[in-house]
Structure formats: C-alpha cells, structure tokens
Amino acid sequence: MRFRHRAAAGFATLLLPLAGLVGLASPAQAASTATATYTKASDWGTGFEGRWTVKNTGTTAISSWTVEWDFPSGTSVTSAWDADVTSAGTHWTAKNKSYNGSIAPGASVSFGFNGAGSGSPSNCKLNGDSCDGTTVPGDASPTAPGTPTASAVTDTSVKLTWSAATDDKGVKNYDVLRDGAKVATVTTTSYTDTGLSAGTDYSYTVRARDTADQTGPVSGAVAVHTTGGGTNPPTTGNKVKLGYFTEWGIYGRNYNVKNLVTSGSAAKITHINYAFGNVTNGQCAIGDSYADYDKAFTADQSVSGVADTWDQPLRGNFNQLRQLKAKYPNIKVLWSFGGWTWSGGFAQAAANPAAFAQSCYNLVEDPRWADVFDGIDIDWEYPNACGLSCDTSGAAAFKNLMSALRAKFGTGNLVTAATTADGSSGGKIDAADYAGAAQYVNWYNVMTYDFFGAWAAQGPTAPHSPLTSYSGIPTAGFTTADAMAKFKAKGVPANKLLIGIGFYGRGWTGVTQDAPGGTATGPAAGTYEQGIEDYKVLKTSCPATGTIAGTAYAHCGSNWWSYDTPATIAGKMTWAKNQGLGGAFFWEFSGDTANGELVNAISNNL
C-alpha cells in the first residue's frame, strides 16, 4: 500500500541538575544499583511541576523501573509525561514508558508531572528499594491473583471469583478491571459486575494491593459473553470482506475506529488490517506509539461512548479496536507490517526469518493488547523486486519468511500477506515464490490497483484498477484478471486470493481527451497529495463520465480521474465470485462516504 507516514514524536531524556534535589531515603543499608531523586521545577501557588530523575549507578543496564512515593493529603498528580502514573489513596506509582525503560550504566532518565497542592513526596522507593540506592527488606509487591472464573452470567451481569494473592505484609484489597479499566475495588476474592450490555464480549482481570498500598501484576484474563441481545453476527457468507484501517487516519483525516460504527461498515465486514507496524533491524516494531496505544479519545470519539482516562492501561487505536470487537464479536483484526514506506526492512528480516517471526509474535501477543489481534499480515513491497527500494533477497526469501511466521504463530492465528498484482511476463509475481508460500498463509491480499497513475506525468491516462485488458492499455498484464490468472497458474488456490479495491482515484491534469489514452501535463491536485483523491470527494467533485475494463473514469475540466464506484465494485464482486476467489479487501476505510457506500457495495455483491 502506498501511504504517507506521520512519524511519532520523539522523546528526549531530561538530565536534571543536582541542585535542589530532595533525597528521600532511610539510612544506608545494602547497596542497590539505582537512585531516584525529586525536584520541584516550578511552583505557582495552587500547583507545581515536579520531576523525578532515575539514575543507573550500577554496572549493568536496567530494563525497567518503577518509582513509588507518598504525598500528604491534599497533594496529587494531575497530569504526567514520560511515565505511566497511578495512585491508590495518597500512594503514587510511576512506571516507565515503552521507550524509556532501559537505562545504561551511568545514564539517567527523567519524567515529570503537574501537581495540585503544596506537599512534598516521602517514602520513596525505586524498584522496591529505597530511592537512595539502599535496600528495603521485606517490602515486596503482592503476587498476581489467580485468573478469575466467571459464573452466573446474565444479560447484564457476571459473578467473578479468583484465588487470593500473597504478600509479605498482607493483601489489603483487589482492583477489578473490565477491558483494562478499573470498575471496582473489593476486599474479598469475588465481585459481581452489573450494568453490562446484552450479547456483548468483555475481558476481566484482577490485581492485588498490599497494606503498603503497593499494587502487583494483573492476573490472567477471563473472557465473558453476556447472554441475550437478540442479535447474531451479520450474515457475511463465507467470503472474506476486509478493510485496512490506517493508524495515521486519526490525525489529518480525523477518521477514528468509531467511524466504522457510524458509517455502518463494521456490520458488513469480517476482518480489519491495522496498518502499519514498522519493520526495522530485522524485527517487527511499533509504527506510531501515540496513535497505537497512547492517544486519549474523548467520549464522542470513542466506540464505547466513554472518554479515555489518563491512567487507564491501554488507550489509542488498540483500545478502540478492542471496544469494536466487543461490539462486533465476529470481526477479526490483523496487525499489518511493512507497507510502501517500511518495506525496506524486510531484507534484513529475511536474513533470519525465525528471529523476525519471534519478534513479531512478541509484539502482536504483547499482554497489553494480545486480545486485540487475531493474527499478522505482511505487506512486503516487493520481495526480490523493486518498490520504494529494490530487494535482492532472492526468490525463496518470501516463502521462508512466511514459513517462519506460520511456525511461530501456529494454526490458531491468521497469517496473511499483501502481494503484487503485476501479471506481466517476468514481472513481480514471477520474482518470488508466492505459490510455495501459499501453504503457510490463510490468504493473499492481491493489490489489484495502482497499475497506472500520474507518476507517468505526461500520461497516457489509464484506469488505475482495470479488471480486464482493453485496447491501448499501456502495459500488458497490468490487470486484475491477468494477476489472478497468473497466481492460479502457478498453483495458488483461488480461495486464497482476495481481489483488491481502492477507495480512491488516481488522476492527471492538463488533459483534453475524454477517453483513456490522452496526454497530460502532470498529476491532478489532491487533498493530501498530488495525483490521488478519496472516492468520497471525487463522487461529487468529478463524477464518473464513462467506464472501461470494469472500472470508471471521469473527465472534468482539465482533470482526468479513474476510480471504482458502487456499480463497478458490484461488477468486480460478481467476477470474483465466478472466479472462486476467497473474498475482497480494500484500501482504506477513510476514503469511503460517511454512510459507507463502497463497503456496502462489496458486502451486498460478494
């Protein structure tokens, strides 16, 4: 997929001066290997800015850190950065973010917060020891409680029970978390949650708190589906109906997961590919941490209608996808890695497929969001061929990579891949062993669009997503039919091939000819980049004036565009069914109209 990537903001480590630091420790005991110091950076009477600096004074790297302290009554943290800060009464706990947990010997990291009140911290601990580097014996955090069991499930309630946690000073109470958010604190090992929605999926975990107000790790999760509801998963047949959701769509496009609900699209699809995770240093990696799991959505932006809080364990798109799956339990979500911009990292990944697969599994199955994802999608553009950069990994590299991913993810997860649709002789389909890799994938998303576009600035104008060939086509083999025929001839089963639909058009300007094949002076203007525009814009700004090769084109003024409409999509879906294909996918949700008319055309005709 071609895309413009919005990089996540970088973070800088703050190195604080020693002047003004407040030491919070008991007399020296056994030496530890790290210290935490506090300074009040500013004070405006009713509030203040506080900062903590964690320094590694040892000889080996620290992989994570937790700072705990007490504030007097009336003093509290109101917002924080570079740490996840939570409280239990007057006891405060700060844990590292994913990007600043590791501290090399002699190095420091800092985090800050805005506070209300005028008190100072006391009883500071760093990773369970005193903040001055001495050890505090016999003050461990509680263990994780047992995984809850669910009983007495009704339309609106469920009873949860769990085995007790242990602690050296005694367990004080338990937090009950529903879908990662705390719903109750109880002193017993059972709780009945009420006010639930009928026919809905929920996930519950529990964590213990000791008499020193230290919290331990969360328990394992139990899944609960309430009874009733009177609705079944939408009838979608046995065909895959998959859409890409882009992580960066929440920015300039203002397209959130909730839009899948309000447009009606969520009720008409079977799968979502979340795009994209990065591929770097031979590993799967987070693409945009803020969009993925940190951005707080307001109540009106949220699928659940409830605003995110600053201290909940998971925010961002991942939490919204979790809420979407609770509302539509039939939807499966895959995390897609690579894409046009990040495919350059696959060459290094292909050098050690097993290590790459392990890194991807560790990321996709991270306990914070493991319930969100049902598998992995690989978008390598292109193995042993040229995309944004040229790959020389060899014809077997793609097969080896997919084999390693299937071996690691097992049969219980989906493993899929986006592929080229270059059906020309000696083209990109011929460059890699897609047939050999087919045994390891659930299906291929064949990118049957972007065949032609204004990267050929002077034309000839041509439809970017032709279903079949036509007289005057600029390149033989650049059609959906040619691509599918080549894959099937190589031995890829038809039911593992998905036809691709672009929810956008590609266009030129300086065009005088109505029919395809005209000359141009360059790419037409677009909202986000030249030569490309969303369908929802083009349907009114430049309505279709003709069709060719199973797709539509439009000549308005000096601009010439090609794109799919509900009518041409209906034709393509009929063709896909006749070919025995496994379904359809599209790039991407935000290009559709507010009422999801293109998704509707796929759903109604596949």
C-alpha positions as CSV (number, residue, x, y, z in Angstrom):
1,M,0.0,0.0,0.0
2,R,1.2,3.5,-0.8
3,F,1.0,5.8,2.2
4,R,2.2,8.9,3.8
5,H,3.6,8.2,7.3
6,R,3.2,10.5,10.2
7,A,6.1,9.7,12.5
8,A,5.5,9.6,16.2
9,A,7.1,12.4,18.1
10,G,10.5,11.7,19.5
11,F,11.2,11.8,23.2
12,A,14.3,13.3,24.8
13,T,15.8,12.2,28.1
14,L,15.9,15.1,30.6
15,L,19.1,15.3,32.7
16,L,18.3,17.3,35.8
17,P,20.8,19.4,37.8
18,L,21.7,18.1,41.3
19,A,20.9,21.5,42.9
20,G,17.6,21.5,44.7
21,L,17.2,17.7,44.6
22,V,15.4,16.3,47.6
23,G,16.7,12.9,48.8
24,L,14.0,10.5,50.1
25,A,15.6,7.6,51.8
26,S,16.3,5.8,55.0
27,P,19.8,5.3,56.4
28,A,22.0,3.3,54.1
29,Q,21.7,-0.4,54.2
30,A,22.6,-3.0,51.5
31,A,23.7,-1.2,48.3
32,S,21.3,-1.2,45.3
33,T,22.2,-0.1,41.7
34,A,20.0,2.9,41.0
35,T,18.7,6.1,42.6
36,A,15.7,8.3,42.2
37,T,15.7,12.0,43.0
38,Y,13.0,14.6,43.0
39,T,13.0,18.3,42.3
40,K,10.2,20.8,42.1
41,A,10.8,22.6,38.8
42,S,8.3,25.3,39.3
43,D,5.5,26.4,41.8
44,W,2.6,28.7,41.0
45,G,0.9,28.7,44.4
46,T,-2.1,26.4,43.7
47,G,0.1,23.9,41.9
48,F,3.5,22.9,40.8
49,E,5.7,21.0,38.3
50,G,7.6,18.1,39.8
51,R,10.3,15.9,38.2
52,W,11.9,12.6,39.1
53,T,15.3,11.5,37.8
54,V,16.2,7.8,37.8
55,K,19.9,7.1,37.5
56,N,21.6,3.8,36.9
57,T,24.5,3.7,39.4
58,G,25.4,0.1,38.7
59,T,27.4,-1.7,36.0
60,T,24.7,-3.4,34.1
61,A,21.7,-2.0,32.2
62,I,18.3,-1.6,33.9
63,S,15.5,-2.9,31.8
64,S,12.6,-1.2,33.6
65,W,11.8,1.0,36.6
66,T,9.0,1.8,39.0
67,V,9.1,4.8,41.3
68,E,6.7,4.9,44.3
69,W,6.1,7.7,46.8
70,D,3.6,9.1,49.2
71,F,2.0,12.6,49.1
72,P,0.3,14.2,52.0
73,S,-3.4,14.5,51.8
74,G,-4.4,17.4,49.5
75,T,-1.4,17.0,47.2
76,S,-1.8,15.0,44.0
77,V,-0.6,14.5,40.4
78,T,-3.0,16.0,37.8
79,S,-1.1,15.1,34.6
80,A,2.2,13.3,33.8
81,W,4.6,12.7,30.9
82,D,7.3,10.1,30.1
83,A,5.8,7.7,32.7
84,D,2.5,6.0,33.5
85,V,1.5,7.4,36.9
86,T,-1.3,5.8,39.0
87,S,-2.4,6.3,42.6
88,A,-4.1,4.4,45.5
89,G,-5.1,6.9,48.0
90,T,-2.1,9.1,48.8
91,H,0.3,6.5,47.4
92,W,1.6,7.2,43.9
93,T,3.3,4.8,41.5
94,A,5.2,5.7,38.2
95,K,6.2,3.1,35.7
96,N,8.4,3.6,32.7
97,K,7.0,4.0,29.2
98,S,8.0,1.5,26.4
99,Y,10.6,3.9,25.1
100,N,12.5,4.8,28.3
101,G,12.6,1.7,30.5
102,S,16.1,0.7,29.6
103,I,18.9,2.7,31.3
104,A,22.5,2.1,30.5
105,P,25.1,2.1,33.4
106,G,25.8,5.8,34.4
107,A,22.8,7.1,32.4
108,S,19.6,8.8,33.6
109,V,16.1,9.2,32.5
110,S,13.5,11.7,33.8
111,F,9.8,12.0,34.0
112,G,7.6,14.9,35.1
113,F,4.2,15.8,36.2
114,N,1.9,18.7,37.1
115,G,0.6,18.6,40.7
116,A,-2.1,20.2,42.8
117,G,-1.4,21.2,46.4
118,S,1.9,22.1,48.1
119,G,3.1,18.9,49.8
120,S,6.4,17.1,49.1
121,P,6.9,13.3,48.4
122,S,8.0,10.9,51.1
123,N,8.7,7.2,51.5
124,C,10.3,6.9,48.0
125,K,11.1,3.5,46.5
126,L,12.7,2.6,43.3
127,N,12.0,-0.9,42.1
128,G,11.2,-1.8,45.6
129,D,14.3,-0.4,47.2
130,S,15.0,2.9,48.8
131,C,15.5,5.8,46.3
132,D,19.0,6.5,47.7
133,G,20.1,3.1,46.5
134,T,19.7,1.1,49.7
135,T,17.6,-2.0,50.1
136,V,14.4,-2.0,52.0
137,P,13.9,-5.7,53.1
138,G,10.6,-7.4,53.5
139,D,8.5,-5.0,51.4
140,A,7.7,-6.8,48.2
141,S,4.7,-6.1,46.0
142,P,1.9,-8.6,46.1
143,T,1.8,-11.5,43.7
144,A,-0.7,-11.8,40.8
145,P,-4.1,-13.2,41.9
146,G,-5.4,-16.3,40.1
147,T,-7.2,-15.9,36.8
148,P,-10.8,-15.0,37.5
149,T,-13.6,-17.5,36.8
150,A,-17.0,-16.4,35.6
151,S,-20.3,-17.7,36.7
152,A,-24.0,-16.6,36.9
153,V,-23.7,-14.8,33.6
154,T,-26.9,-12.9,32.6
155,D,-27.8,-10.3,30.0
156,T,-26.4,-7.6,32.3
157,S,-24.2,-9.1,35.0
158,V,-21.5,-11.7,35.8
159,K,-20.0,-13.0,39.0
160,L,-16.2,-13.2,39.2
161,T,-14.1,-15.2,41.7
162,W,-10.4,-15.7,41.9
163,S,-7.7,-17.2,44.2
164,A,-6.0,-14.9,46.6
165,A,-2.7,-13.1,46.0
166,T,0.1,-13.3,48.6
167,D,2.2,-10.5,50.1
168,D,4.8,-10.3,52.9
169,K,2.8,-7.6,54.7
170,G,-0.7,-8.8,53.8
171,V,-3.1,-8.1,50.9
172,K,-5.4,-5.1,51.5
173,N,-7.8,-5.3,48.6
174,Y,-8.2,-6.1,44.8
175,D,-8.9,-3.9,41.8
176,V,-11.3,-5.5,39.3
177,L,-10.6,-4.4,35.7
178,R,-13.0,-4.7,32.8
179,D,-11.4,-4.4,29.4
180,G,-8.4,-2.9,31.1
181,A,-10.3,-0.2,33.0
182,K,-10.9,-0.4,36.8
183,V,-14.5,-0.9,37.7
184,A,-14.3,-1.8,41.4
185,T,-12.0,-2.2,44.4
186,V,-13.0,-5.0,46.8
187,T,-11.6,-6.6,49.9
188,T,-12.9,-10.2,49.1
189,T,-11.9,-12.5,46.3
190,S,-15.2,-12.2,44.4
191,Y,-17.2,-9.5,42.7
192,T,-20.4,-9.2,40.7
193,D,-20.3,-6.7,37.8
194,T,-23.6,-5.2,36.8
195,G,-24.9,-2.8,34.2
196,L,-23.5,-4.7,31.3
197,S,-24.9,-4.9,27.7
198,A,-26.6,-8.0,26.5
199,G,-24.9,-10.2,23.9
200,T,-21.5,-8.4,24.4
201,D,-18.0,-9.6,25.0
202,Y,-15.9,-8.5,28.0
203,S,-12.5,-9.2,29.4
204,Y,-11.8,-9.2,33.1
205,T,-8.5,-9.2,35.1
206,V,-7.7,-8.6,38.8
207,R,-4.7,-7.0,40.6
208,A,-3.9,-7.0,44.3
209,R,-2.9,-4.1,46.6
210,D,-1.0,-4.7,49.9
211,T,-1.1,-2.8,53.2
212,A,1.7,-0.6,52.0
213,D,-0.5,0.4,49.0
214,Q,1.8,-1.4,46.5
215,T,0.0,-3.0,43.6
216,G,1.1,-6.2,42.0
217,P,0.8,-7.5,38.4
218,V,-2.6,-8.2,36.9
219,S,-4.0,-11.7,36.7
220,G,-4.7,-13.6,33.6
221,A,-7.8,-12.6,31.7
222,V,-11.2,-14.3,31.5
223,A,-13.4,-13.7,28.6
224,V,-17.2,-13.2,29.3
225,H,-20.0,-13.1,26.7
226,T,-23.3,-11.8,28.2
227,T,-26.5,-13.6,27.3
228,G,-29.3,-12.1,25.2
229,G,-29.1,-9.2,22.9
230,G,-31.3,-10.7,20.2
231,T,-28.6,-10.2,17.5
232,N,-26.3,-12.6,15.7
233,P,-23.2,-11.7,13.9
234,P,-24.0,-10.2,10.5
235,T,-24.5,-12.7,7.7
236,T,-21.4,-12.2,5.5
237,G,-21.3,-15.6,3.9
238,N,-18.0,-17.5,3.8
239,K,-16.2,-14.7,1.9
240,V,-13.6,-12.5,3.5
241,K,-14.5,-8.8,3.5
242,L,-11.5,-7.0,4.8
243,G,-10.6,-3.3,5.1
244,Y,-7.4,-1.6,6.0
245,F,-7.6,0.9,8.9
246,T,-4.6,3.3,8.9
247,E,-3.1,4.3,12.2
248,W,-2.4,7.9,10.9
249,G,-6.0,8.4,9.8
250,I,-6.8,9.8,13.3
251,Y,-4.8,12.9,12.5
252,G,-5.5,15.0,9.4
253,R,-8.2,12.7,8.2
254,N,-9.9,12.7,11.6
255,Y,-11.0,9.1,10.9
256,N,-11.4,7.1,14.1
257,V,-12.4,3.5,14.7
258,K,-15.8,4.8,15.8
259,N,-16.4,5.9,12.2
260,L,-16.6,2.2,11.3
261,V,-19.6,2.0,13.5
262,T,-21.3,5.3,12.5
263,S,-20.9,4.5,8.8
264,G,-22.4,1.1,9.2
265,S,-19.3,-0.5,7.8
266,A,-18.4,-2.6,10.9
267,A,-21.6,-4.6,10.4
268,K,-20.7,-5.5,6.9
269,I,-17.0,-6.7,7.2
270,T,-15.3,-9.8,8.5
271,H,-11.7,-8.6,9.0
272,I,-9.6,-5.4,9.6
273,N,-5.9,-5.0,8.8
274,Y,-4.4,-2.4,11.1
275,A,-1.7,-0.5,9.1
276,F,1.2,-0.3,9.7
277,G,3.7,-1.7,12.1
278,N,7.3,-1.0,11.2
279,V,9.9,-3.5,10.0
280,T,13.4,-2.4,11.2
281,N,16.6,-4.1,12.4
282,G,15.2,-7.4,11.3
283,Q,12.2,-7.1,13.7
284,C,8.6,-6.1,13.9
285,A,8.3,-2.8,15.7
286,I,5.7,-0.2,16.7
287,G,4.8,2.2,14.0
288,D,3.3,5.2,15.9
289,S,3.1,4.5,19.7
290,Y,0.9,7.6,20.3
291,A,-1.7,6.6,17.8
292,D,-1.4,2.9,18.6
293,Y,-1.8,2.9,22.4
294,D,-1.4,6.3,24.0
295,K,-3.8,8.8,22.4
296,A,-6.8,9.6,24.7
297,F,-10.1,9.6,22.8
298,T,-13.0,11.8,24.0
299,A,-16.4,10.3,24.7
300,D,-17.7,11.4,21.3
301,Q,-14.7,9.8,19.5
302,S,-14.9,6.5,21.4
303,V,-16.6,3.4,20.2
304,S,-18.0,2.8,23.8
305,G,-19.1,6.4,24.2
306,V,-16.8,6.7,27.3
307,A,-13.8,9.0,27.4
308,D,-10.3,7.6,28.0
309,T,-8.7,8.5,31.3
310,W,-5.1,9.5,31.7
311,D,-4.3,6.5,33.9
312,Q,-6.0,3.6,32.1
313,P,-3.7,0.8,31.0
314,L,-4.4,1.0,27.3
315,R,-5.6,3.9,25.1
316,G,-5.2,4.7,21.4
317,N,-6.4,2.8,18.4
318,F,-5.7,-0.5,20.1
319,N,-8.2,0.2,22.8
320,Q,-10.8,1.4,20.3
321,L,-10.3,-1.8,18.3
322,R,-10.8,-3.8,21.5
323,Q,-14.1,-1.9,22.0
324,L,-15.1,-2.5,18.4
325,K,-14.5,-6.2,18.7
326,A,-16.7,-6.3,21.9
327,K,-19.5,-4.7,19.9
328,Y,-18.9,-6.8,16.8
329,P,-17.5,-10.2,18.0
330,N,-17.3,-11.6,14.5
331,I,-14.7,-9.1,13.4
332,K,-11.1,-10.4,13.4
333,V,-8.2,-7.9,13.5
334,L,-4.7,-8.4,12.0
335,W,-1.7,-6.2,12.5
336,S,-0.1,-5.4,9.2
337,F,3.6,-4.8,9.0
338,G,5.6,-3.0,6.3
339,G,3.7,-1.1,3.6
340,W,5.2,1.0,0.8
341,T,7.4,3.1,3.2
342,W,8.6,0.4,5.6
343,S,9.2,-2.5,3.2
344,G,12.9,-1.8,3.0
345,G,13.3,-3.5,6.4
346,F,12.3,-6.9,5.1
347,A,15.6,-7.6,3.5
348,Q,17.3,-7.8,6.9
349,A,14.3,-9.7,8.3
350,A,14.6,-12.3,5.5
351,A,18.2,-13.0,6.6
352,N,16.9,-14.5,9.8
353,P,13.3,-15.5,9.4
354,A,13.0,-17.3,12.7
355,A,14.2,-14.3,14.7
356,F,11.9,-12.0,12.7
357,A,8.9,-14.2,13.4
358,Q,9.8,-14.3,17.1
359,S,9.9,-10.5,17.3
360,C,6.6,-10.2,15.5
361,Y,5.0,-12.8,17.8
362,N,6.3,-11.0,20.9
363,L,4.9,-7.7,19.7
364,V,1.5,-8.9,18.4
365,E,1.0,-11.0,21.5
366,D,2.1,-8.4,24.0
367,P,-0.1,-8.9,27.0
368,R,-1.3,-5.3,26.9
369,W,-3.1,-5.9,23.6
370,A,-2.9,-9.6,22.8
371,D,-6.8,-9.8,22.8
372,V,-7.0,-7.1,20.1
373,F,-5.2,-9.1,17.4
374,D,-6.1,-12.3,15.7
375,G,-3.0,-12.6,13.5
376,I,-0.4,-10.9,11.4
377,D,-0.4,-9.5,7.9
378,I,2.8,-9.0,5.9
379,D,2.9,-6.2,3.3
380,W,6.3,-6.6,1.6
381,E,6.6,-4.3,-1.4
382,Y,8.2,-6.2,-3.0
383,P,10.2,-9.4,-2.4
384,N,13.1,-9.9,-4.8
385,A,11.8,-6.9,-6.8
386,C,11.6,-3.1,-6.7
387,G,9.2,-0.9,-4.8
388,L,10.3,2.3,-2.9
389,S,13.7,0.4,-2.8
390,C,14.9,-2.7,-4.6
391,D,15.1,-6.0,-2.8
392,T,17.7,-8.7,-3.7
393,S,16.8,-11.3,-1.1
394,G,16.1,-14.0,-3.7
395,A,13.0,-15.8,-4.9
396,A,12.9,-18.1,-1.9
397,A,13.0,-15.3,0.8
398,F,9.3,-14.6,0.9
399,K,8.4,-18.3,1.2
400,N,11.0,-18.7,4.0
401,L,9.6,-15.7,5.9
402,M,6.0,-16.9,5.7
403,S,7.0,-20.4,6.8
404,A,8.7,-19.0,9.9
405,L,5.7,-16.8,10.7
406,R,3.3,-19.7,10.4
407,A,5.6,-21.9,12.6
408,K,5.7,-19.3,15.3
409,F,2.1,-18.1,15.2
410,G,0.6,-21.6,14.8
411,T,-2.7,-22.6,13.3
412,G,-4.7,-20.7,15.9
413,N,-3.7,-17.3,14.4
414,L,-4.3,-15.8,10.9
415,V,-1.2,-15.3,8.8
416,T,-1.8,-13.3,5.6
417,A,0.2,-11.2,3.1
418,A,-0.4,-8.4,0.6
419,T,1.1,-9.2,-2.8
420,T,1.9,-7.5,-6.1
421,A,-0.7,-7.7,-8.9
422,D,1.9,-7.5,-11.6
423,G,0.8,-10.1,-14.1
424,S,3.2,-9.2,-16.8
425,S,5.7,-11.7,-18.2
426,G,8.8,-11.7,-16.0
427,G,7.1,-9.2,-13.6
428,K,6.9,-9.1,-9.8
429,I,4.7,-12.2,-9.4
430,D,7.4,-14.2,-11.2
431,A,10.1,-12.7,-8.9
432,A,9.1,-14.5,-5.7
433,D,7.8,-18.0,-4.7
434,Y,4.3,-16.9,-3.9
435,A,3.0,-20.4,-4.8
436,G,5.4,-22.1,-2.4
437,A,4.4,-19.7,0.3
438,A,0.7,-20.2,-0.2
439,Q,0.7,-23.2,2.0
440,Y,1.6,-21.0,5.0
441,V,-1.0,-18.2,4.5
442,N,-4.7,-18.0,5.1
443,W,-5.0,-15.8,2.0
444,Y,-3.2,-13.2,-0.1
445,N,-4.5,-9.6,-0.5
446,V,-3.7,-9.1,-4.2
447,M,-3.2,-5.4,-4.7
448,T,-5.2,-5.0,-7.9
449,Y,-5.0,-1.3,-8.0
450,D,-2.3,1.4,-8.7
451,F,-1.5,-0.2,-12.0
452,F,-1.3,3.2,-13.6
453,G,-1.0,6.7,-12.3
454,A,0.4,10.2,-12.6
455,W,4.0,9.0,-11.7
456,A,3.9,8.9,-15.6
457,A,3.3,12.7,-15.5
458,Q,2.6,13.1,-19.2
459,G,0.3,10.1,-19.4
460,P,-1.1,8.3,-21.2
461,T,-4.2,8.5,-19.0
462,A,-5.3,5.0,-17.9
463,P,-7.5,3.5,-15.2
464,H,-5.5,2.6,-12.1
465,S,-7.6,-0.5,-11.4
466,P,-8.7,-2.2,-14.6
467,L,-10.4,-5.6,-14.1
468,T,-9.6,-6.8,-17.6
469,S,-7.4,-5.6,-20.5
470,Y,-8.6,-3.2,-23.2
471,S,-7.3,-1.8,-26.5
472,G,-4.5,0.6,-25.8
473,I,-3.6,-0.5,-22.3
474,P,-0.1,0.9,-21.6
475,T,1.3,-2.3,-20.1
476,A,0.2,-5.8,-20.9
477,G,-0.5,-7.9,-17.8
478,F,-1.4,-4.9,-15.6
479,T,-5.0,-6.0,-14.9
480,T,-6.8,-7.9,-12.1
481,A,-7.7,-10.7,-14.4
482,D,-4.1,-11.2,-15.5
483,A,-2.8,-11.2,-12.0
484,M,-5.3,-13.7,-10.7
485,A,-4.8,-16.0,-13.7
486,K,-1.0,-16.0,-13.2
487,F,-1.3,-16.8,-9.5
488,K,-3.7,-19.7,-10.2
489,A,-1.5,-21.0,-13.0
490,K,1.4,-21.1,-10.5
491,G,-0.7,-23.2,-8.1
492,V,-2.1,-20.7,-5.7
493,P,-5.6,-21.9,-4.8
494,A,-8.3,-19.4,-5.9
495,N,-9.9,-19.4,-2.5
496,K,-6.7,-18.0,-1.1
497,L,-6.8,-15.0,-3.4
498,L,-8.6,-11.7,-2.5
499,I,-9.4,-9.1,-5.0
500,G,-8.4,-5.6,-4.0
501,I,-10.4,-2.4,-4.3
502,G,-9.0,1.1,-3.9
503,F,-11.3,3.6,-2.2
504,Y,-9.6,6.4,-4.0
505,G,-8.9,7.6,-7.6
506,R,-5.7,8.5,-9.4
507,G,-5.6,11.4,-11.8
508,W,-3.9,13.8,-14.2
509,T,-4.3,17.4,-15.1
510,G,-3.8,19.2,-18.4
511,V,-6.0,16.5,-20.2
512,T,-8.2,17.3,-23.1
513,Q,-9.3,13.8,-24.2
514,D,-12.3,12.1,-22.5
515,A,-11.4,8.5,-23.2
516,P,-8.3,6.8,-21.7
517,G,-5.0,7.3,-23.6
518,G,-4.8,11.1,-23.5
519,T,-1.8,13.2,-22.8
520,A,-1.4,15.2,-19.6
521,T,0.9,17.8,-18.1
522,G,1.2,16.3,-14.6
523,P,-0.7,15.0,-11.6
524,A,-4.1,16.4,-10.7
525,A,-4.3,18.2,-7.3
526,G,-5.4,16.1,-4.4
527,T,-6.4,16.8,-0.8
528,Y,-3.4,15.0,0.8
529,E,-1.0,14.5,-2.2
530,Q,-0.9,15.2,-5.9
531,G,-2.4,12.6,-8.2
532,I,-4.7,10.9,-5.7
533,E,-8.0,11.7,-4.1
534,D,-10.6,9.9,-1.9
535,Y,-13.7,8.5,-3.6
536,K,-15.9,10.5,-1.2
537,V,-14.5,13.6,-2.7
538,L,-14.4,12.6,-6.4
539,K,-18.0,11.3,-6.5
540,T,-19.2,14.9,-6.3
541,S,-16.2,16.9,-7.5
542,C,-15.6,14.9,-10.6
543,P,-18.4,12.4,-11.2
544,A,-17.8,9.4,-13.5
545,T,-18.3,10.1,-17.2
546,G,-17.5,6.6,-18.5
547,T,-16.4,3.1,-17.8
548,I,-13.7,0.9,-19.3
549,A,-12.3,-2.5,-18.3
550,G,-14.7,-2.9,-15.4
551,T,-13.8,0.4,-13.7
552,A,-14.9,4.0,-14.0
553,Y,-13.2,7.2,-15.2
554,A,-14.1,10.9,-15.1
555,H,-13.1,13.9,-17.2
556,C,-13.9,17.2,-15.6
557,G,-12.4,20.4,-16.8
558,S,-8.7,19.6,-17.5
559,N,-8.6,16.8,-14.9
560,W,-8.9,13.1,-15.6
561,W,-9.5,10.6,-12.9
562,S,-10.2,6.9,-12.6
563,Y,-11.8,5.2,-9.6
564,D,-14.3,2.5,-8.6
565,T,-17.9,3.3,-7.9
566,P,-20.6,1.2,-6.2
567,A,-21.6,0.0,-9.7
568,T,-18.1,-1.1,-10.8
569,I,-17.5,-2.7,-7.4
570,A,-20.7,-4.7,-7.9
571,G,-19.3,-6.0,-11.2
572,K,-15.9,-6.8,-9.7
573,M,-17.5,-8.8,-6.9
574,T,-19.6,-10.8,-9.3
575,W,-16.4,-11.5,-11.3
576,A,-14.6,-12.5,-8.1
577,K,-17.3,-15.0,-7.1
578,N,-17.3,-16.5,-10.6
579,Q,-13.6,-17.0,-10.3
580,G,-13.9,-18.8,-7.0
581,L,-11.9,-16.1,-5.1
582,G,-11.8,-16.1,-1.3
583,G,-13.2,-12.6,-1.0
584,A,-12.3,-8.9,-1.3
585,F,-10.3,-6.3,0.6
586,F,-10.0,-2.6,0.2
587,W,-7.6,0.3,0.9
588,E,-8.8,2.0,3.0
589,F,-11.8,2.9,5.2
590,S,-11.4,6.7,5.3
591,G,-11.8,7.0,1.5
592,D,-15.5,5.9,1.7
593,T,-18.5,8.1,2.2
594,A,-19.9,8.8,5.6
595,N,-22.6,6.1,5.1
596,G,-20.1,3.5,3.8
597,E,-21.5,3.1,0.3
598,L,-18.4,1.3,-1.1
599,V,-18.3,-1.1,1.8
600,N,-22.0,-1.7,1.2
601,A,-21.3,-2.5,-2.5
602,I,-18.7,-5.1,-1.5
603,S,-20.9,-6.6,1.2
604,N,-24.1,-6.8,-1.0
605,N,-22.4,-8.3,-4.0
606,L,-19.8,-10.7,-2.8
